[in-house]
Amino acid sequence: MSFDNPFDDLERAEEAARTEKQTRRPSSKKKSQFDEALAQVTSRDVARAANKKTFQGKYWLRTLRLPPEYQELTRAIFQEEVRAKSLAEIERWIYTMGLLAYFQEGKRPSYNESISRDIELPPILD
């Protein structure tokens, strides 16, 4: 740096950066190892890392809102099945049966024709 031109060093540094940029060959577009990092990790591990309580033990926690008569029927099933360990076990079984009906038997929900798309619930034991 000289007192005649205080920006002399700055101009030289900018020129060096320009020539380095021109001589650098374009980088190949490699896929980063972090692009699909979550695809390699289970949702359970992601929840644990984020300190979220979406899992309890090996079970996925969900809140399900049902009409009150479903509670009575679920409890009736639990009382009838003497070998069942808990009400939660019966609830998991009912949920699993719904998944099987959907995926294996091809059953689909029917919808009311209205502005909102409410699922039409089938009649419960009369």
Backbone as a chain_set.jsonl record, in Angstrom:
{"seq": "MSFDNPFDDLERAEEAARTEKQTRRPSSKKKSQFDEALAQVTSRDVARAANKKTFQGKYWLRTLRLPPEYQELTRAIFQEEVRAKSLAEIERWIYTMGLLAYFQEGKRPSYNESISRDIELPPILD", "coords": {"N": [[0.844, -1.167, 0.0], [0.48, 2.154, -0.804], [0.994, 5.651, -0.055], [0.174, 7.286, -2.063], [-1.841, 5.939, -3.516], [-4.261, 4.674, -1.771], [-5.996, 2.565, -2.21], [-4.743, 0.637, -3.641], [-3.905, -1.966, -2.854], [-6.394, -3.159, -2.526], [-7.417, -3.135, -5.14], [-5.61, -4.895, -6.389], [-6.217, -7.283, -4.998], [-8.882, -7.688, -5.753], [-8.525, -8.09, -8.513], [-7.009, -10.458, -8.467], [-8.893, -12.203, -7.385], [-10.796, -12.193, -9.445], [-9.344, -13.376, -11.594], [-8.842, -15.885, -10.495], [-11.438, -16.883, -10.266], [-12.102, -17.067, -12.965], [-10.315, -18.995, -13.903], [-11.029, -21.23, -12.515], [-12.59, -24.319, -12.924], [-15.926, -25.282, -13.828], [-17.886, -26.666, -11.259], [-18.859, -30.054, -10.861], [-22.212, -31.087, -10.676], [-22.784, -32.615, -8.08], [-24.787, -34.71, -6.07], [-25.562, -33.731, -2.91], [-24.579, -35.273, 0.148], [-26.307, -34.742, 2.11], [-28.749, -34.166, 1.039], [-30.863, -36.04, 0.96], [-31.122, -36.826, 3.603], [-33.059, -37.299, 5.617], [-34.511, -39.347, 4.528], [-33.152, -41.605, 5.114], [-33.507, -42.006, 7.759], [-35.542, -43.084, 10.437], [-38.928, -42.066, 11.232], [-39.35, -42.128, 13.899], [-36.79, -41.79, 15.035], [-36.265, -39.214, 14.117], [-38.215, -37.745, 15.49], [-37.319, -38.187, 18.093], [-34.83, -36.894, 18.02], [-35.653, -34.298, 17.603], [-36.793, -33.807, 19.948], [-39.503, -34.326, 20.313], [-42.639, -35.507, 21.423], [-43.947, -37.638, 19.976], [-43.848, -40.288, 19.943], [-44.264, -43.069, 22.058], [-42.544, -45.299, 23.706], [-42.683, -48.02, 21.63], [-44.801, -47.117, 20.216], [-46.765, -44.978, 18.136], [-47.976, -41.842, 18.872], [-51.216, -40.566, 18.754], [-54.061, -38.403, 18.55], [-57.397, -39.101, 18.599], [-60.58, -38.235, 17.713], [-63.745, -39.26, 18.454], [-67.256, -40.095, 18.107], [-69.34, -40.275, 21.09], [-70.71, -42.757, 21.366], [-69.026, -44.598, 20.233], [-67.113, -45.048, 22.141], [-68.462, -46.532, 24.073], [-69.016, -48.858, 22.606], [-66.423, -49.741, 22.025], [-65.464, -50.301, 24.561], [-67.227, -52.34, 25.2], [-66.401, -54.331, 23.43], [-63.841, -54.76, 24.466], [-64.486, -55.8, 27.017], [-65.719, -58.145, 26.272], [-63.704, -59.577, 25.03], [-61.791, -61.536, 26.645], [-59.13, -62.185, 26.721], [-57.731, -59.963, 25.972], [-55.262, -57.517, 26.673], [-55.469, -54.788, 27.268], [-57.525, -51.811, 26.965], [-56.431, -50.075, 25.147], [-55.066, -51.834, 23.497], [-57.174, -53.149, 22.202], [-58.225, -50.933, 20.853], [-56.089, -50.399, 19.087], [-56.237, -52.738, 17.576], [-58.759, -52.434, 16.345], [-58.243, -50.164, 14.79], [-56.251, -51.217, 13.118], [-57.746, -53.129, 11.746], [-59.354, -51.441, 10.259], [-57.42, -50.332, 8.554], [-56.67, -52.634, 7.143], [-59.107, -53.2, 5.86], [-59.242, -51.011, 4.179], [-56.863, -51.148, 2.559], [-56.564, -53.887, 1.739], [-59.12, -54.952, 1.215], [-60.23, -52.995, -0.276], [-62.099, -51.128, 0.577], [-63.655, -47.967, 0.834], [-64.116, -44.682, 2.231], [-67.366, -43.175, 2.375], [-68.722, -40.117, 1.266], [-70.602, -37.279, 2.358], [-72.494, -35.222, 0.23], [-71.758, -32.06, 0.315], [-70.875, -28.698, 1.263], [-68.674, -28.825, 2.968], [-66.49, -31.589, 3.314], [-67.54, -34.048, 4.844], [-67.058, -37.188, 6.371], [-69.183, -39.894, 5.913], [-70.424, -41.724, 8.451], [-70.787, -45.206, 9.034], [-73.785, -46.947, 10.085], [-74.037, -47.892, 13.503], [-74.104, -50.831, 15.525], [-77.404, -51.715, 16.041]], "CA": [[0.0, 0.0, 0.0], [1.245, 3.403, -0.848], [0.22, 6.827, 0.344], [-0.371, 7.912, -3.267], [-3.076, 5.257, -3.865], [-4.554, 3.793, -0.638], [-6.806, 1.416, -2.637], [-3.908, -0.169, -4.524], [-3.985, -3.361, -2.413], [-7.755, -3.621, -2.776], [-7.535, -3.404, -6.583], [-4.864, -6.117, -6.678], [-6.957, -8.418, -4.439], [-10.051, -7.907, -6.615], [-8.029, -8.655, -9.775], [-6.625, -11.844, -8.193], [-10.135, -12.959, -7.218], [-11.394, -12.333, -10.783], [-8.592, -14.364, -12.38], [-9.06, -17.197, -9.884], [-12.785, -17.288, -10.624], [-12.117, -17.41, -14.387], [-9.532, -20.212, -14.14], [-11.677, -22.353, -11.844], [-13.517, -25.023, -13.804], [-17.239, -25.435, -13.189], [-17.99, -27.877, -10.43], [-19.896, -30.991, -11.287], [-23.36, -31.007, -9.783], [-22.933, -33.839, -7.306], [-25.844, -34.659, -5.084], [-25.003, -33.649, -1.575], [-24.922, -36.404, 1.003], [-27.331, -34.306, 3.042], [-29.993, -33.87, 0.339], [-31.904, -36.975, 1.332], [-30.713, -37.372, 4.896], [-34.203, -37.792, 6.375], [-35.01, -40.586, 3.928], [-32.388, -42.703, 5.697], [-33.757, -42.019, 9.194], [-36.944, -43.376, 10.742], [-39.655, -40.945, 11.817], [-39.172, -42.249, 15.347], [-35.514, -41.168, 15.361], [-36.406, -37.778, 13.863], [-38.974, -37.2, 16.617], [-36.453, -38.219, 19.276], [-33.815, -35.857, 17.857], [-36.311, -32.999, 17.733], [-37.353, -33.802, 21.298], [-40.958, -34.315, 20.224], [-43.24, -36.658, 22.102], [-44.896, -38.296, 19.08], [-43.732, -41.723, 20.167], [-44.131, -43.519, 23.432], [-42.057, -46.654, 23.522], [-42.694, -48.362, 20.213], [-46.079, -46.693, 19.654], [-46.954, -43.639, 17.584], [-49.051, -41.193, 19.624], [-52.176, -39.8, 17.962], [-55.313, -38.087, 19.213], [-58.495, -39.448, 17.714], [-61.851, -37.772, 18.267], [-64.826, -40.107, 17.974], [-68.534, -39.88, 18.805], [-69.381, -40.967, 22.391], [-71.181, -44.151, 21.287], [-67.887, -45.453, 19.878], [-66.438, -45.406, 23.395], [-69.237, -47.61, 24.679], [-68.818, -50.069, 21.814], [-65.039, -50.189, 22.195], [-65.391, -50.922, 25.891], [-67.97, -53.61, 25.146], [-65.496, -55.295, 22.769], [-62.781, -55.06, 25.426], [-65.023, -56.666, 28.067], [-66.034, -59.437, 25.668], [-62.44, -60.251, 24.711], [-61.171, -61.744, 27.955], [-57.679, -62.334, 26.587], [-57.123, -58.672, 25.629], [-54.511, -56.944, 27.8], [-55.888, -53.435, 27.622], [-58.431, -51.116, 26.054], [-55.584, -49.537, 24.077], [-54.773, -52.933, 22.577], [-58.39, -53.314, 21.396], [-58.291, -49.766, 19.955], [-55.102, -50.629, 18.025], [-56.769, -53.796, 16.726], [-59.829, -51.842, 15.531], [-57.578, -49.292, 13.812], [-55.592, -52.097, 12.152], [-58.79, -53.72, 10.909], [-59.729, -50.396, 9.31], [-56.362, -50.259, 7.544], [-56.798, -53.827, 6.302], [-60.29, -53.018, 5.011], [-58.914, -50.003, 3.173], [-55.817, -51.559, 1.63], [-56.721, -55.227, 1.189], [-60.475, -55.189, 0.722], [-60.599, -51.899, -1.166], [-63.203, -50.309, 1.097], [-63.358, -46.537, 0.843], [-65.152, -43.912, 2.933], [-68.345, -42.471, 1.543], [-68.78, -38.72, 1.694], [-71.822, -36.509, 2.147], [-72.348, -34.135, -0.728], [-72.0, -30.783, 0.972], [-69.765, -27.763, 1.081], [-67.537, -29.474, 3.621], [-66.431, -33.023, 2.984], [-67.644, -34.872, 6.044], [-67.156, -38.625, 6.108], [-70.445, -40.476, 6.368], [-70.122, -42.858, 9.298], [-71.767, -46.277, 8.889], [-74.587, -47.119, 11.314], [-73.453, -48.784, 14.518], [-75.024, -51.89, 15.959], [-78.699, -51.189, 16.544]], "C": [[0.89, 1.231, 0.0], [0.343, 4.553, -0.433], [-0.393, 7.525, -0.866], [-1.724, 7.29, -3.633], [-3.425, 4.273, -2.739], [-5.365, 2.557, -1.027], [-6.037, 0.472, -3.557], [-3.998, -1.657, -4.161], [-5.365, -3.946, -2.693], [-7.945, -3.974, -4.255], [-6.799, -4.687, -6.959], [-5.61, -7.36, -6.171], [-8.187, -8.731, -5.29], [-9.642, -8.54, -7.942], [-7.641, -10.121, -9.595], [-7.871, -12.726, -8.038], [-10.807, -13.194, -8.569], [-10.669, -13.393, -11.607], [-8.778, -15.772, -11.812], [-10.439, -17.735, -10.26], [-12.859, -17.737, -12.082], [-11.373, -18.714, -14.652], [-10.154, -21.438, -13.486], [-12.651, -23.013, -12.806], [-14.856, -25.196, -13.076], [-17.315, -26.744, -12.412], [-19.098, -28.765, -10.968], [-21.002, -30.969, -10.237], [-23.566, -32.357, -9.092], [-24.071, -33.645, -6.314], [-25.203, -34.689, -3.701], [-25.438, -34.845, -0.746], [-26.024, -36.041, 1.976], [-28.665, -34.041, 2.37], [-31.135, -34.776, 0.777], [-31.592, -37.628, 2.675], [-31.895, -37.957, 5.66], [-34.783, -39.073, 5.791], [-34.32, -41.802, 4.54], [-32.67, -42.883, 7.188], [-35.24, -42.288, 9.432], [-37.609, -42.158, 11.375], [-39.534, -40.954, 13.337], [-37.872, -41.567, 15.788], [-35.55, -39.654, 15.147], [-37.139, -37.124, 15.026], [-38.118, -37.147, 17.87], [-35.409, -37.103, 19.202], [-34.405, -34.461, 18.034], [-36.957, -32.827, 19.103], [-38.875, -33.651, 21.267], [-41.488, -35.606, 20.833], [-44.303, -37.311, 21.216], [-44.808, -39.805, 19.192], [-43.646, -41.981, 21.657], [-43.774, -44.989, 23.36], [-42.015, -46.965, 22.036], [-43.964, -47.885, 19.521], [-46.084, -45.232, 19.237], [-48.152, -43.019, 18.294], [-49.917, -40.357, 18.693], [-53.378, -39.495, 18.844], [-56.425, -38.314, 18.211], [-59.793, -39.029, 18.396], [-62.989, -38.556, 17.616], [-66.123, -39.753, 18.697], [-68.597, -40.717, 20.088], [-69.825, -42.426, 22.303], [-70.059, -45.104, 20.89], [-67.135, -45.896, 21.127], [-67.152, -46.585, 24.048], [-69.011, -48.921, 23.929], [-67.408, -50.626, 21.975], [-64.867, -50.872, 23.546], [-66.126, -52.259, 25.927], [-67.113, -54.694, 24.487], [-64.407, -55.722, 23.736], [-63.271, -56.02, 26.511], [-65.334, -58.067, 27.53], [-64.773, -60.251, 25.369], [-61.629, -60.408, 25.991], [-59.649, -61.842, 27.88], [-56.973, -61.019, 26.258], [-56.461, -58.074, 26.863], [-55.06, -55.6, 28.244], [-56.872, -52.894, 26.592], [-57.642, -50.549, 24.874], [-55.246, -50.609, 23.044], [-55.97, -53.186, 21.652], [-58.52, -52.157, 20.415], [-57.297, -49.909, 18.805], [-55.589, -51.699, 17.051], [-57.86, -53.247, 15.8], [-59.23, -50.959, 14.444], [-56.915, -50.128, 12.708], [-56.605, -52.739, 11.217], [-59.282, -52.703, 9.877], [-58.695, -50.244, 8.203], [-56.424, -51.453, 6.591], [-57.99, -53.704, 5.358], [-59.989, -52.039, 3.888], [-57.956, -50.549, 2.119], [-56.047, -52.929, 0.993], [-58.096, -55.469, 0.579], [-60.976, -54.076, -0.19], [-61.761, -51.052, -0.686], [-62.751, -48.861, 1.181], [-64.45, -45.796, 1.601], [-66.133, -43.292, 1.944], [-68.508, -41.068, 2.133], [-70.165, -38.142, 1.455], [-71.548, -35.455, 1.101], [-72.737, -32.843, -0.026], [-70.82, -29.876, 0.713], [-68.515, -28.314, 1.757], [-67.598, -30.959, 3.31], [-66.394, -33.843, 4.256], [-67.742, -36.334, 5.64], [-68.478, -39.117, 6.684], [-70.119, -41.735, 7.152], [-71.18, -43.934, 9.131], [-72.569, -46.431, 10.181], [-73.925, -48.147, 12.229], [-74.526, -49.759, 14.965], [-76.285, -51.304, 16.572], [-79.148, -51.911, 17.771]], "O": [[1.895, 1.316, 0.705], [-0.884, 4.454, -0.455], [-1.365, 8.268, -0.728], [-2.651, 8.005, -4.014], [-2.934, 3.144, -2.748], [-5.422, 1.596, -0.26], [-6.634, -0.403, -4.185], [-4.148, -2.507, -5.039], [-5.478, -5.115, -3.061], [-8.56, -4.989, -4.58], [-7.302, -5.48, -7.755], [-5.629, -8.384, -6.854], [-8.502, -9.898, -5.524], [-10.331, -9.428, -8.444], [-7.911, -10.942, -10.471], [-7.893, -13.863, -8.51], [-11.334, -14.279, -8.814], [-11.313, -14.221, -12.25], [-8.862, -16.74, -12.567], [-10.582, -18.925, -10.543], [-13.588, -18.674, -12.408], [-11.764, -19.468, -15.543], [-9.84, -22.567, -13.864], [-13.456, -22.328, -13.437], [-14.897, -25.249, -11.847], [-16.856, -27.788, -12.875], [-20.124, -28.295, -11.458], [-20.732, -30.845, -9.042], [-24.43, -33.139, -9.488], [-24.282, -32.551, -5.792], [-24.405, -35.572, -3.385], [-26.54, -35.365, -0.922], [-26.616, -36.92, 2.603], [-29.635, -33.719, 3.056], [-32.263, -34.311, 0.945], [-31.778, -38.832, 2.853], [-31.757, -39.004, 6.291], [-35.478, -39.809, 6.491], [-34.853, -42.91, 4.485], [-32.139, -43.8, 7.815], [-36.092, -41.775, 8.707], [-36.94, -41.321, 11.979], [-39.609, -39.907, 13.979], [-37.851, -40.854, 16.792], [-34.939, -38.902, 15.906], [-36.731, -36.063, 15.499], [-38.178, -36.177, 18.626], [-35.135, -36.441, 20.203], [-33.746, -33.556, 18.548], [-37.594, -31.809, 19.372], [-39.457, -32.941, 22.087], [-40.851, -36.657, 20.758], [-45.434, -37.516, 21.656], [-45.612, -40.522, 18.596], [-43.04, -41.218, 22.41], [-44.602, -45.823, 22.995], [-41.377, -46.245, 21.268], [-44.186, -48.212, 18.356], [-45.492, -44.374, 19.891], [-49.231, -43.612, 18.315], [-49.407, -39.534, 17.933], [-53.678, -40.242, 19.776], [-56.394, -37.778, 17.103], [-60.064, -39.429, 19.528], [-63.172, -38.522, 16.399], [-66.089, -39.174, 19.783], [-67.964, -41.77, 20.16], [-69.361, -43.254, 23.088], [-70.134, -46.298, 21.182], [-66.582, -46.995, 21.165], [-66.51, -47.523, 24.52], [-68.835, -49.972, 24.546], [-67.22, -51.84, 22.054], [-64.2, -51.901, 23.651], [-65.698, -53.194, 26.604], [-67.104, -55.841, 24.935], [-64.08, -56.905, 23.823], [-62.556, -56.949, 26.885], [-65.221, -59.055, 28.256], [-64.789, -61.479, 25.452], [-60.872, -59.514, 26.371], [-58.961, -61.606, 28.873], [-55.743, -60.965, 26.263], [-57.018, -58.114, 27.96], [-55.114, -55.302, 29.437], [-57.028, -53.445, 25.502], [-58.124, -50.543, 23.742], [-55.152, -50.318, 21.852], [-55.792, -53.412, 20.454], [-58.889, -52.371, 19.26], [-57.624, -49.575, 17.666], [-55.38, -51.584, 15.844], [-57.881, -53.56, 14.61], [-59.67, -51.007, 13.296], [-57.004, -49.797, 11.526], [-56.345, -52.876, 10.021], [-59.592, -53.071, 8.744], [-59.053, -50.05, 7.042], [-56.251, -51.301, 5.382], [-57.893, -54.065, 4.185], [-60.443, -52.231, 2.76], [-58.212, -50.425, 0.921], [-55.749, -53.109, -0.188], [-58.213, -56.121, -0.459], [-62.033, -54.207, -0.808], [-62.354, -50.323, -1.481], [-61.613, -48.569, 1.551], [-65.599, -46.239, 1.612], [-65.768, -42.935, 0.823], [-68.439, -40.876, 3.347], [-70.823, -38.473, 0.469], [-70.473, -34.855, 1.09], [-73.919, -32.578, 0.196], [-69.875, -30.251, 0.019], [-67.425, -28.273, 1.186], [-68.675, -31.503, 3.069], [-65.329, -34.282, 4.691], [-68.431, -36.676, 4.678], [-68.837, -38.784, 7.813], [-69.601, -42.703, 6.596], [-72.368, -43.614, 9.088], [-72.082, -46.082, 11.256], [-73.338, -49.129, 11.775], [-75.72, -49.512, 14.791], [-76.229, -50.501, 17.502], [-80.205, -51.599, 18.318]]}, "num_chains": 1, "name": "protein.A"}
